[in-house]
Amino acid sequence: MKLSARNLLKAKVSKITMGAVNAEVELELGDGQKVISIITINSVKNLGLEVGKNAYAMIKASSVMIAVD
């Protein structure tokens, strides 16, 4: 798999919350941090996502803001 996204995080599906049209998928990274994504229910099914299954979070953004106190 080759991608243009520079931020590719290997994770494990820790929770899937199904809605009427979309699903909230929670991925747990190796260090205990979590990434949450909203995707369609069809995408959950097509990807075969299940709790405990490995997956990747691909983050591609046109801008990333950083703030400090």
CORQUIQUI-V712188 format. One record per residue. N is the residue number from 1. RES is the residue in one small letter. PHI is phi as a letter, one per 40 degrees, with the letter a starting at -180 (NA if undefined). NEAR is the number of other C-alpha atoms within 10 Angstrom. Layout:
[[N & RES & PHI & NEAR] [N & RES & PHI & NEAR]]
This chain:
[[1 & m & NA & 2] [2 & k & b & 4] [3 & l & b & 8] [4 & s & c & 8] [5 & a & c & 10] [6 & r & c & 10] [7 & n & b & 13] [8 & l & b & 13] [9 & l & b & 16] [10 & k & c & 14] [11 & a & a & 22] [12 & k & b & 21] [13 & v & c & 21] [14 & s & b & 18] [15 & k & a & 16] [16 & i & b & 18] [17 & t & b & 11] [18 & m & c & 15] [19 & g & b & 11] [20 & a & c & 7] [21 & v & b & 9] [22 & n & b & 15] [23 & a & b & 18] [24 & e & c & 17] [25 & v & b & 22] [26 & e & b & 20] [27 & l & b & 27] [28 & e & b & 22] [29 & l & c & 18] [30 & g & d & 11] [31 & d & c & 7] [32 & g & g & 8] [33 & q & c & 9] [34 & k & b & 15] [35 & v & b & 14] [36 & i & b & 15] [37 & s & b & 13] [38 & i & b & 15] [39 & i & b & 14] [40 & t & c & 17] [41 & i & c & 17] [42 & n & d & 12] [43 & s & c & 12] [44 & v & d & 18] [45 & k & c & 10] [46 & n & c & 9] [47 & l & c & 10] [48 & g & g & 9] [49 & l & c & 17] [50 & e & a & 16] [51 & v & d & 13] [52 & g & g & 13] [53 & k & c & 12] [54 & n & c & 14] [55 & a & a & 17] [56 & y & b & 14] [57 & a & c & 18] [58 & m & b & 14] [59 & i & b & 10] [60 & k & b & 12] [61 & a & b & 9] [62 & s & c & 4] [63 & s & a & 6] [64 & v & b & 6] [65 & m & c & 4] [66 & i & b & 5] [67 & a & b & 4] [68 & v & b & 3] [69 & d & c & 2]]
